[in-house]
């Protein structure tokens, strides 16, 4: 995992790729969990 890179002027720039990928995974999982919860609720309300 690369946390930072040096820029041509010598300063440090942090790379967020790893964090962005992790956040996208969490968002996708939350979306699936939410959809599953709505399906359970709808089945319960219909039954």
N, C-alpha and C positions, 0 to 999 in steps of 0.2 A: 504494500500500500504506500503510495507516494503522497506525502502530506504537503510538500511545497517544492517549488522550483526557483532557481535564481533567474532573474530577468537580466537582459543585456546591460542594464545600468547598475547591476549589482544588488538591487533590492530583492526581497523575497516575495514571491506571489504564491499564495496558498491555492492548491487545486481542490476543487470541491466535488470532483467526479465521484469519488467513493461515497461521500455523504449524500450527494444527489441520488445515486443509485440506491442507497439504503432507504432514503425517504420515499422514493418511487415504489420500492417493494412494500413498505409499510402502508402507503396509500392504497396500493392494489389489494393488499390483504384486508384492510379495513373495508374497502368497497365490497369484496366478496362476503365478508362477515355481515355487513349491513344488508346485502341482498338476501342472504340466507335467513336473517332474522325477519325480514319483511315477508318472505315466503312462509315461514313458520307461523307468523302472526295471521296471515291471510288464510292459511289452512285451518288454524284454530278458530278464527272468526266464522269461516264457512261451515265448519263441522259442528 
